[in-house]
Amino acid sequence: SDGSKSSNNGLVLVMGSEGKGLSPEVVNILDEVVSIPSYPFPDREVDASEERRIEEATESLNVAMAAGILISEIKRRLS
């Protein structure tokens, strides 16, 4: 590929590593960057220790689990 952005309506998921995410070079060629929120319970407040546990759990999602979450959300939005 020449690095130019495609004009078709296809979708490609580029998954980053735990904690580090994607390199700046990869991010620069993407149309959109999304992340999985650290706060699964936005309707209630959490204390600092619970917030850290949630962040650690989110950081430790393996790529297969993260891909499953994103694919499920994409499917939901396209339905």
N, C-alpha and C positions, 0 to 999 in steps of 0.2 A: 504494500500500500504506500501511497505517496504522502500519507499523513493528513490529507484533506478530509473534511467531514462529508459523510455520505448524504445525499439528498433523499434517500428512500426512508420509509417509515419503520425500518427495523429497529430492534432493541438489542443492545449488548450490555450485560452486567460485567463490570470489572470489579473484582473483589480485592480489597486490600488485606494486609496482614494484621493480626491482632496488635492493638496498641499503636502501631506505626502508621497504619493506613496505606495510602498510595503515595508514590513519589510525586514531586511537583511536575516532573516531565509528563507523567501520565495524566495528572489532573488537568494540565494545560490543553490536552487534546479532547477532553470530554465535553459533551454538551451540558451535562448536569451531574452534580455530585450530591449523593444523599447519604445519610447515616441513620443507624437505628437509635432512637432516643434512649437515654439512660434512665428516664423516669417512666416506668410502666403504669404509675398510678397518679396521673396529673390532677385528679379530683381531690387529693388529700395531701397534707403537708408531711414532710419527712424530716427527722432530725439529722444532724451532721453524720452520725455514725451509720445510720440507715442509708443515707445518700451515698456514702463511700462504698458500702456493700453493694448497692445497686450499680454504681460505676464499675466496680471490680467485676461483677457478674457480666455486665455488658462488654467490657474489654476482653473477657475470656470466652466470648462466643467463638466457636470455631467457624471456619469459612462455610462448611456445609450447613450449619445451623443458620448462619446469617443469610445464606443464599435461599434457604427454605422460607425464611421470614419475608424476604424481599419478593420472591416469586409469588408467594401467597398474596401479598399486598398488591402486586401488579395484576394478578388474576382477578382479585376483587374489584379493582378499579376499572378493568376492562370489561367486566361482566355487565 
